[in-house]
Amino acid sequence: SVTIVGGQFNHLVLGGRIENLMIEGGDYNSIINESEKNLFQNIYCKELIHNYRGFLNLRKVNIQTLEVTLHDYLTIFENSIINTLNVKCVNTSRIEISDTRIGDISLENFNTRNKKIILKSVLPIGRKNIFNLKNSELENCEILFTDLSKHKLYLDKSKIISVKSNNSKLFRKIFDSENDKPSRDGYRQFKVAMITQHDKINELFYKSRELNAHLSELHWWRNFRTWFVLVTSKITNNFGFDWFFPLLWIIGVGTGMYIWYCNLVCYPPETGIGDCLMFMNPTHSLDFLVPSDQLTQGAKAIDIFTRILIGFFIYQFISAFRKFAR
């Protein structure tokens, strides 16, 4: 057993013959650790490398770069700060991080059912961080009171099976590591995970991102029919999630068509805002503004075409309001 309390070290190497290690306090430039049972607390370290079996427990630490080859358990608790965390799992592993601020995260080979990761009260460092998931299957994952919205998730030959979250902000952006483009399948996997835990809000968010990522994959000419439907849905109500867009379309298109309509009738009448609003009503009568014999063919065409457009925008407006009821 070895205990180190305080001090300043440039390069500390701890061999595999140490069974129990406790380091409390101190300033370290780098630590290479191969001991079996470890407790680090109240230390500052630029680089800590742990590449041996056993437990690694960190309490109230400030570590710039933490690299762990994990065989058993990794716990990080009590107001710790980790700027860069790289974990490569070997055997049965459990990762538990609580009350910690973390920057970039890399998790590799976390891919069997008997592994578990728990993030509780974890906050980001800065506004731009990366969470890189390599050769992994995120199945037993609990995210509690945690903010991951500032982390970009990169999936590298990995998939999301199940995520349990509570009072947390999840990833807003998910990318494929191979092409650095939004991952349609990544958003789909998170959408399914949210459906499983009956999280309607995040389900709708990931569904919207999934459709947007799918749109970015389509060629407008080769996939014109699907591309047109998705583009129309995006610019009118953001795939059914924004009611304000269709309201603007109703007012803008209705006003523009009304001005065009008035210029095409034989004898343009005196009009006002009430007549403009009446024109936006798809059920208005054909001669609500002037007698039918004063309508040109162009005015009639504009009237009918406007009814179709306004009716479509009204449907988009209503569907956005019903997104939580579907």
N, C-alpha and C positions, 0 to 999 in steps of 0.2 A: 504494500500500500504506500502511496505517495500523497502528501498534502503540501501544497504551495500556497502561501498567504502573502499577497502583496508583491512588490518588486517590479523591476523593468527588465524585459528580456527582448533580445533581438531575434533569436531563432531558437525555439525550444522543441526538442525531439523527445518523445516519450515512447519507449519500446513496448513490445507485446508481452513482456514478462511482468508488466505492472497489472495487477488484478483490479485494485481499487484506486481511483485517482480523484482527488478533489482539489480544484484550484479556485481560490477565492480572492478577488481583487487583483490588481496589477495591470500593467500595460505591456502588450506583446505585439511585436511586429509580425511574427508568424509562429504557428504551432502545428507540428505534425504529430498526430496522436494515434497510437496503436494499442492503447490499454483497453481493458474489457468493460469495466464499469466506471462511468465518468460523471462528474458533476462540475460544471463550470458556472460560477456566479460572480456578478459584480466585476467583470473584466472588460477591458477594451482590447480588441485584437484586429489587426488588418486582415489576416488570413489564417483560418483554422481549417486544417485538413484532417478528417477522421476516416481511416480506411481499414478498420478492423471490426471483428464481430463484437457484439455487446451493446450496452445501452449508452446513449449519449443524452445527458440532461443539461439544459442550459437555462439559467435563471438570471434575469437582470443583466444581460450581456449587451455589448455594443460591438458587433462584428461586421467588418466591411465585406468579406467574402467567406462563406462557409461552404465547404465541399465535404459531402458525407457519402461514403460507401456503406449503405445501411443493411445490416443483417438482422437487427432486432427492433429496438424502439428509438425514436427520436422525439424528444419533448423540448419545446421552447416556451417558457412561461415568463410572467411577471415583468411587464414593461421592457421587453428586450427590443433591440433594433438590429435587423439583419439587412444589409444593403443588397447582397446577392446570395441566394441560397440555391445550391446545386446538390440534388439528392439522387443517387443511383442505388436502386434497391436490388438486393441479392437474394435473400431468403424471405421468410415470413416477416413482414414489417408493419409497424404501426407508427404513424406520424401524427403528433398532436401539437398544435401551435395555438397559444392563447395569449391575449393581452400583449401583442407584438406588432411592431411596424416592420413591413417587409417591402423591399424593392423588387428586383427581378427574381423569378423563381424558375427552376428547371427540375422536372421530375421525370426520371427515366426508369423503365422496366417495372412500373407499378401495375402489374397485369394479372394478378391472381385474386381469387375471391377471399382468401384469408388475409388480405392486406386491407388496412383501413387508414383513412386520413380524416382528421378533425381539425377544422379551422374555427376558432372561437375568438371573437373580438380582435380580429386581425385587420389592420388598417394599412393603406399604401404609403410609400415614401415618394413624394412628388406626384406629378400628374401623368407621367408616362412610364409605365412599367410593363414588363413582359412575363407571361406565364407560359413556359414551354413544356408541353407534355409529349414525351418521346416513348414510343413502343409501349404504351400503357393502356389500361382499361380502367377508367375511373368509375368504379362500381360502389364501393363502400365509402362514400364521401359525405361528410356532414359539414355544412357551412352555416355557422351560427353567429349572428350579430357582427357580420364581417362585410367589409367594403372591397369588392373586387372589380368595381366599375372602372377603375383607373388602370387595370391590367388588360393588355391585349393577350388573348389566348391563342397560342399557336399549336396546332395539332400536327404532330409528326408521327404518322403510322399509329395513331391512337384513336380511341373512341370513348364516348361518354355513355355509360350504361344507366346509372342511377345517381341522383344527387338529392340530398335532403337539405333544404335551406329554411332558415327561420330568421326574420328581421334582418335580412342581408341584401346587399346590392351585388348582383352577379355580373358576369362579363358582358360588356356592351359590344365588344368587337371580337370576332373569332376568325382566324385565318388558317389557311393551309400552309405549312412550312415549305412545301415543295415549290409552290409558285407565288407565295406571298399575296394571295388573293382571298377575298372573303370566302369562308368555307360554308357552302350551302348545306352540306351534310352535317357540319358541326352545329349550325343553328337548328337543324332538324333534330339532332340528338338531344339538344337542350330543350327543345320544344316538347319532345316525348317525355323527357324527365320531369318537366313541369306539369304535364298532363297527369303523370303517375301520382304526383303529390298534390294534385288539384290546385295548382297555382295558376289561376286564370290570367292574372296580370302579366306575369313573365311568359306564359304560353303565347299570348297575343303578341308580345314584343318579339319573341324569337320567330314566330310565324311570319311577321312582317320582314324581319331581317333575312329569313330563309327565301322568301319570294324575291326580295331585292337582289340577293346573291345569285339566284337562279336567272334573273333578268340580265345580270352582268355577264352570264355565260352564253347567252343566246346571240346569234348573228341575226341582225334585223331583217335580212333578206331571206336567208335560208329557213329561218323559223318565224316567218312574218306573222302568221296568225297568233301564235302564242306570245310572240314579242309585242304585238299590238295590244292584246288584252292586258298584259302586265304593265306596259307603259301607260295605257289609259287608266288603269287602276291606281298606279303610282301617282300620276299628276293630278288626279281628281280627288282622291281621298286617302292617299298613302296606304293602299291595300286594305281599305276599310277601317282605318284606325283614326282618321282625323276628319272631323265634321266641318272645320273651318274652311278647308280647301274647296269643297263643293259649294259652300255658301258664297265664296268669292266668285266661283265660276258662274253661279246663277245670276249674281248681280252684274258681273262684267259682261258675260255673253248676252244676257237679257237687254242690258242698256245699249250695247253696240248694235244688236239686231233691231232694236226698236228705232234707233236713229236711221238705220238703213231702210227699214220698213216705211217710215214717214216720208223719206225722200223718193219712194217708188210709187206712192199713191198719186192719183191724178191731181188732186187739189189738197196739198198738205194743210191740215187743220191746225188750230191753236191747241197745243198739248201741254201737259204738266206731269208732275211726278206720279199722280194717281193713274193717269193713262199708261205710264211706263210700267207701273206695278201690275196693272191689269193685263198688259201684254205679256208679262212674265208668268201669268197664270195659264197653264196649258189648257184649261177648260173654257177660256174666254170665247165669246161668239165671234164669228168671222167679221161681222160688221159693227163691232163695238166702237170703232173710232170714226169710220166713214161708211156710207152706204156701199153695198156690195158692187154696184155698177161703177164705182169710182176706184175699185181695186184693179191694179194691173196684174198680169200673170206673175211678174217678178215679186210683187208684194205678197201675193198668195203663197208663192213658193217660200219666201222668207218666213211667213207666218207659220206654215206647216213645219218647216225645218226647225224653227225655234221651239215649237211645241215638243218636238222629239228630243232636242238637246236639253231643254229645261226639265223635261220629264226624267231624262237619264240622270241629270245632276241631282234632282230631288231624291231619286232612288239611292244615289251614292251618299247623300246627306243622311237619309234615314238609316241606311246600313251601318254607317259609322256610329250612330247613336245606339244601335242594337248590338254592338260588338261584345258587350259584357253579358248579353242575354242569350247568345248563341251557344 
